[in-house]
Amino acid sequence: MGKNICILEDDPGIIDIIKILLKEEGYRAESYSSVNDFLSRKNPNPDLFILDVMLPDGNGMEVCRLLKSDAATKRIPILMMSAHADLPQMTRACIAEEYVTKPFDIDVLLRKIKRQVNP
């Protein structure tokens, strides 16, 4: 059975692209479009979190900090996504392992995902 990846992204088109890509590569994906839904997820410990920075009801950086401060999730890698110019600095600030800028190259995204879930 494939690794499980949890996506927090409010753009349905981006969610669809990522889920199709992950399914083709043998991963399982669950997605959430709001921070509230994400925080009440059924599977609290996936193999990777993919978090958008700008969300309708919160901020992906705050979610990242929350995950990294929780003993149950602090060792799960996080990949941040944003069109924000300061994404590398933002990623370091919340202690995420990886980032990808939007619009993203599918091959780059997949390579970064594989690097985190198959170290």
C-alpha positions, 0 to 999 in steps of 0.5 A, a space after each residue: 500500500 502506498 504512502 499517505 499524503 495529506 494536502 491542505 490547499 484551497 484551490 480545487 484545480 491544484 488539489 485535483 492535479 496533485 491528487 491525480 499525480 500522487 495516485 499515478 505514482 502509487 500514493 494515497 492522498 487526502 485533501 482539505 480546503 480549510 484549516 478547520 477541516 484539516 485540524 479535524 482530519 481522521 488520519 492525524 499522521 500521514 507520511 507527508 503534509 503539503 500545505 498552502 500558505 494562503 488559506 481562506 480561514 488561516 495561514 499554512 505557516 501557522 499550521 506548519 508551526 503547530 504541526 512541528 510543535 506537536 510531539 505526534 506530528 513533529 517528525 512528519 515532513 512538510 512541503 510548503 506551497 505558495 506563489 509568495 516571493 519569500 517562500 524559502 524564508 517562510 519555509 525556514 521560519 516554520 521549520 518545514 523540510 521543503 517548498 515549491 513555488 506556484 505555479 509549480 513544475 509537476 516533475 519538480 513537485 514529484 521529485 520533492 515529494 519522493 525525497 521526503 517520503 522515501 529518504 
